[in-house]
Amino acid sequence: MTPGHFLPIAEKHGLMPAIDRWVIAKAIRTVAEREREGRKCTFFIKTTPHTMEDPP
């Protein structure tokens, strides 16, 4: 299933802030793990405007 299939449904049901927070947390864990291994890591996360307005 591609993001194009499930993201519109997640947005419709107000789930994007939770999904975005999960993605951000996973990215931070991955970067930390790679840095411990001595590997560089750069990442980009596209979030929804609702996430930026939603307090944790």
A tleap script that builds the chain and sets N, CA, C and O, in Angstrom:
source leaprc.protein.ff14SB
mol = sequence {
  NMET THR PRO GLY HIE PHE LEU PRO ILE ALA
  GLU LYS HIE GLY LEU MET PRO ALA ILE ASP
  ARG TRP VAL ILE ALA LYS ALA ILE ARG THR
  VAL ALA GLU ARG GLU ARG GLU GLY ARG LYS
  CYS THR PHE PHE ILE LYS THR THR PRO HIE
  THR MET GLU ASP PRO CPRO
}
set mol.1.N position { 0.855 -1.163 0.000 }
set mol.1.CA position { 0.000 0.000 0.000 }
set mol.1.C position { 0.906 1.232 0.000 }
set mol.1.O position { 1.837 1.330 0.799 }
set mol.2.N position { 0.628 2.145 -0.884 }
set mol.2.CA position { 1.431 3.363 -0.976 }
set mol.2.C position { 0.843 4.455 -0.085 }
set mol.2.O position { -0.333 4.404 0.277 }
set mol.3.N position { 1.669 5.445 0.268 }
set mol.3.CA position { 1.156 6.559 1.075 }
set mol.3.C position { -0.046 7.249 0.425 }
set mol.3.O position { -0.937 7.736 1.120 }
set mol.4.N position { -0.066 7.287 -0.895 }
set mol.4.CA position { -1.182 7.917 -1.590 }
set mol.4.C position { -2.514 7.241 -1.339 }
set mol.4.O position { -3.570 7.849 -1.517 }
set mol.5.N position { -2.468 5.979 -0.923 }
set mol.5.CA position { -3.702 5.248 -0.629 }
set mol.5.C position { -4.189 5.483 0.797 }
set mol.5.O position { -5.384 5.677 1.020 }
set mol.6.N position { -3.275 5.466 1.761 }
set mol.6.CA position { -3.743 5.534 3.146 }
set mol.6.C position { -3.675 6.924 3.773 }
set mol.6.O position { -4.416 7.198 4.717 }
set mol.7.N position { -2.809 7.809 3.279 }
set mol.7.CA position { -2.705 9.133 3.904 }
set mol.7.C position { -3.985 9.960 3.776 }
set mol.7.O position { -4.365 10.617 4.745 }
set mol.8.N position { -4.668 9.959 2.626 }
set mol.8.CA position { -5.934 10.713 2.581 }
set mol.8.C position { -6.962 10.203 3.596 }
set mol.8.O position { -7.710 10.989 4.177 }
set mol.9.N position { -6.993 8.904 3.802 }
set mol.9.CA position { -7.928 8.339 4.781 }
set mol.9.C position { -7.512 8.743 6.196 }
set mol.9.O position { -8.354 9.095 7.022 }
set mol.10.N position { -6.203 8.689 6.465 }
set mol.10.CA position { -5.702 9.095 7.783 }
set mol.10.C position { -6.015 10.565 8.041 }
set mol.10.O position { -6.408 10.932 9.148 }
set mol.11.N position { -5.841 11.403 7.025 }
set mol.11.CA position { -6.167 12.830 7.187 }
set mol.11.C position { -7.643 13.013 7.474 }
set mol.11.O position { -8.018 13.784 8.357 }
set mol.12.N position { -8.481 12.309 6.733 }
set mol.12.CA position { -9.932 12.425 6.895 }
set mol.12.C position { -10.365 12.089 8.321 }
set mol.12.O position { -11.317 12.670 8.842 }
set mol.13.N position { -9.667 11.156 8.942 }
set mol.13.CA position { -10.037 10.706 10.284 }
set mol.13.C position { -9.194 11.335 11.389 }
set mol.13.O position { -9.247 10.899 12.539 }
set mol.14.N position { -8.410 12.367 11.037 }
set mol.14.CA position { -7.644 13.104 12.041 }
set mol.14.C position { -6.453 12.352 12.621 }
set mol.14.O position { -6.024 12.639 13.738 }
set mol.15.N position { -5.919 11.401 11.878 }
set mol.15.CA position { -4.824 10.576 12.385 }
set mol.15.C position { -3.435 11.077 12.014 }
set mol.15.O position { -2.438 10.535 12.491 }
set mol.16.N position { -3.352 12.097 11.177 }
set mol.16.CA position { -2.043 12.540 10.693 }
set mol.16.C position { -1.110 13.029 11.791 }
set mol.16.O position { 0.073 12.692 11.746 }
set mol.17.N position { -1.562 13.802 12.774 }
set mol.17.CA position { -0.627 14.207 13.828 }
set mol.17.C position { 0.018 13.005 14.534 }
set mol.17.O position { 1.215 13.030 14.820 }
set mol.18.N position { -0.752 11.971 14.812 }
set mol.18.CA position { -0.195 10.779 15.466 }
set mol.18.C position { 0.787 10.061 14.546 }
set mol.18.O position { 1.843 9.614 14.993 }
set mol.19.N position { 0.448 9.950 13.275 }
set mol.19.CA position { 1.351 9.303 12.314 }
set mol.19.C position { 2.624 10.119 12.171 }
set mol.19.O position { 3.722 9.563 12.175 }
set mol.20.N position { 2.486 11.425 12.047 }
set mol.20.CA position { 3.666 12.293 11.921 }
set mol.20.C position { 4.565 12.180 13.147 }
set mol.20.O position { 5.787 12.119 13.007 }
set mol.21.N position { 3.986 12.152 14.342 }
set mol.21.CA position { 4.796 12.024 15.562 }
set mol.21.C position { 5.542 10.693 15.585 }
set mol.21.O position { 6.697 10.634 16.007 }
set mol.22.N position { 4.883 9.624 15.132 }
set mol.22.CA position { 5.538 8.318 15.074 }
set mol.22.C position { 6.715 8.363 14.101 }
set mol.22.O position { 7.799 7.868 14.410 }
set mol.23.N position { 6.499 8.958 12.922 }
set mol.23.CA position { 7.562 9.051 11.911 }
set mol.23.C position { 8.742 9.858 12.453 }
set mol.23.O position { 9.895 9.465 12.276 }
set mol.24.N position { 8.462 10.974 13.104 }
set mol.24.CA position { 9.530 11.818 13.662 }
set mol.24.C position { 10.317 11.042 14.722 }
set mol.24.O position { 11.548 11.065 14.716 }
set mol.25.N position { 9.624 10.360 15.624 }
set mol.25.CA position { 10.300 9.590 16.675 }
set mol.25.C position { 11.153 8.476 16.071 }
set mol.25.O position { 12.276 8.247 16.518 }
set mol.26.N position { 10.635 7.789 15.068 }
set mol.26.CA position { 11.382 6.715 14.404 }
set mol.26.C position { 12.623 7.277 13.718 }
set mol.26.O position { 13.691 6.670 13.784 }
set mol.27.N position { 12.497 8.422 13.065 }
set mol.27.CA position { 13.643 9.044 12.394 }
set mol.27.C position { 14.722 9.428 13.401 }
set mol.27.O position { 15.909 9.225 13.146 }
set mol.28.N position { 14.322 9.976 14.530 }
set mol.28.CA position { 15.292 10.362 15.564 }
set mol.28.C position { 16.021 9.129 16.092 }
set mol.28.O position { 17.237 9.162 16.279 }
set mol.29.N position { 15.291 8.045 16.332 }
set mol.29.CA position { 15.938 6.808 16.797 }
set mol.29.C position { 16.923 6.273 15.755 }
set mol.29.O position { 18.011 5.816 16.105 }
set mol.30.N position { 16.543 6.329 14.487 }
set mol.30.CA position { 17.409 5.840 13.414 }
set mol.30.C position { 18.675 6.676 13.310 }
set mol.30.O position { 19.770 6.131 13.170 }
set mol.31.N position { 18.533 8.000 13.377 }
set mol.31.CA position { 19.705 8.880 13.313 }
set mol.31.C position { 20.634 8.601 14.493 }
set mol.31.O position { 21.848 8.507 14.315 }
set mol.32.N position { 20.077 8.469 15.690 }
set mol.32.CA position { 20.897 8.201 16.874 }
set mol.32.C position { 21.645 6.877 16.731 }
set mol.32.O position { 22.824 6.786 17.071 }
set mol.33.N position { 20.964 5.862 16.233 }
set mol.33.CA position { 21.591 4.554 16.038 }
set mol.33.C position { 22.741 4.643 15.033 }
set mol.33.O position { 23.822 4.101 15.266 }
set mol.34.N position { 22.505 5.311 13.947 }
set mol.34.CA position { 23.554 5.434 12.924 }
set mol.34.C position { 24.727 6.265 13.424 }
set mol.34.O position { 25.876 5.964 13.103 }
set mol.35.N position { 24.458 7.297 14.199 }
set mol.35.CA position { 25.553 8.102 14.750 }
set mol.35.C position { 26.390 7.277 15.725 }
set mol.35.O position { 27.612 7.422 15.762 }
set mol.36.N position { 25.750 6.415 16.513 }
set mol.36.CA position { 26.500 5.528 17.411 }
set mol.36.C position { 27.414 4.591 16.618 }
set mol.36.O position { 28.479 4.199 17.096 }
set mol.37.N position { 26.991 4.240 15.408 }
set mol.37.CA position { 27.783 3.376 14.535 }
set mol.37.C position { 28.837 4.162 13.760 }
set mol.37.O position { 29.617 3.581 13.006 }
set mol.38.N position { 28.860 5.487 13.945 }
set mol.38.CA position { 29.819 6.323 13.240 }
set mol.38.C position { 29.409 6.664 11.822 }
set mol.38.O position { 30.243 7.072 11.013 }
set mol.39.N position { 28.136 6.500 11.515 }
set mol.39.CA position { 27.628 6.787 10.169 }
set mol.39.C position { 26.898 8.122 10.173 }
set mol.39.O position { 26.197 8.457 11.128 }
set mol.40.N position { 27.068 8.873 9.103 }
set mol.40.CA position { 26.331 10.129 8.966 }
set mol.40.C position { 24.931 9.826 8.447 }
set mol.40.O position { 24.706 8.844 7.739 }
set mol.41.N position { 24.018 10.681 8.814 }
set mol.41.CA position { 22.646 10.475 8.375 }
set mol.41.C position { 21.958 11.829 8.226 }
set mol.41.O position { 22.014 12.672 9.122 }
set mol.42.N position { 21.327 12.016 7.107 }
set mol.42.CA position { 20.522 13.209 6.859 }
set mol.42.C position { 19.110 12.735 6.522 }
set mol.42.O position { 18.934 11.736 5.826 }
set mol.43.N position { 18.122 13.447 7.014 }
set mol.43.CA position { 16.761 13.046 6.696 }
set mol.43.C position { 15.863 14.255 6.524 }
set mol.43.O position { 16.184 15.356 6.971 }
set mol.44.N position { 14.750 14.037 5.877 }
set mol.44.CA position { 13.734 15.049 5.622 }
set mol.44.C position { 12.395 14.418 5.953 }
set mol.44.O position { 12.103 13.298 5.536 }
set mol.45.N position { 11.592 15.141 6.701 }
set mol.45.CA position { 10.257 14.657 7.041 }
set mol.45.C position { 9.245 15.716 6.637 }
set mol.45.O position { 9.335 16.874 7.045 }
set mol.46.N position { 8.300 15.303 5.844 }
set mol.46.CA position { 7.218 16.202 5.442 }
set mol.46.C position { 6.040 15.944 6.385 }
set mol.46.O position { 5.515 14.832 6.453 }
set mol.47.N position { 5.638 16.980 7.101 }
set mol.47.CA position { 4.504 16.845 8.016 }
set mol.47.C position { 3.334 17.675 7.503 }
set mol.47.O position { 3.482 18.491 6.593 }
set mol.48.N position { 2.192 17.454 8.094 }
set mol.48.CA position { 1.013 18.223 7.718 }
set mol.48.C position { 0.933 19.489 8.570 }
set mol.48.O position { 1.483 19.527 9.671 }
set mol.49.N position { 0.262 20.511 8.078 }
set mol.49.CA position { 0.088 21.724 8.887 }
set mol.49.C position { -0.595 21.429 10.225 }
set mol.49.O position { -0.292 22.073 11.230 }
set mol.50.N position { -1.502 20.472 10.243 }
set mol.50.CA position { -2.202 20.134 11.490 }
set mol.50.C position { -1.229 19.638 12.553 }
set mol.50.O position { -1.413 19.904 13.740 }
set mol.51.N position { -0.207 18.926 12.134 }
set mol.51.CA position { 0.780 18.418 13.086 }
set mol.51.C position { 1.527 19.562 13.744 }
set mol.51.O position { 1.800 19.522 14.944 }
set mol.52.N position { 1.855 20.567 12.977 }
set mol.52.CA position { 2.601 21.699 13.512 }
set mol.52.C position { 1.767 22.483 14.523 }
set mol.52.O position { 2.319 23.159 15.392 }
set mol.53.N position { 0.444 22.395 14.413 }
set mol.53.CA position { -0.456 23.107 15.323 }
set mol.53.C position { -0.900 22.235 16.497 }
set mol.53.O position { -1.480 22.739 17.459 }
set mol.54.N position { -0.629 20.923 16.423 }
set mol.54.CA position { -1.119 19.974 17.418 }
set mol.54.C position { -0.099 19.806 18.539 }
set mol.54.O position { 1.008 19.331 18.287 }
set mol.55.N position { -0.444 20.184 19.770 }
set mol.55.CA position { 0.509 20.002 20.870 }
set mol.55.C position { 0.702 18.512 21.153 }
set mol.55.O position { -0.216 17.718 20.950 }
set mol.56.N position { 1.892 18.131 21.621 }
set mol.56.CA position { 2.146 16.703 21.902 }
set mol.56.C position { 1.322 16.188 23.060 }
set mol.56.O position { 1.423 15.013 23.415 }
savepdb mol mol.pdb
quit
